[in-house]
Amino acid sequence: MLPIVEVQCPYCGERIDLRVETCAEEQRYTEDCPVCCKPMYVVVDIDDDGTPIVTVESEAGG
């Protein structure tokens, strides 16, 4: 099962849950917020113990 990470939408501020892959060292992709439907730029890094570190930004980068 994929781990769930809670993040905050950079547009509407709602907290949402993302399921993230932990098999890749780094991932970058765009996913729409399920609340406001705006595109979020998602970056997933995996630390040394396999824990996902997730950051989200507006698609414009801010």
Secondary structure, DSSP 4 states (H G I P E B T S, - for coil): ---EEEEE-TTT--EEEEE---SSSEEEEEEE-TTT--EEEEEEEE-TTS-EEEEEEETT--
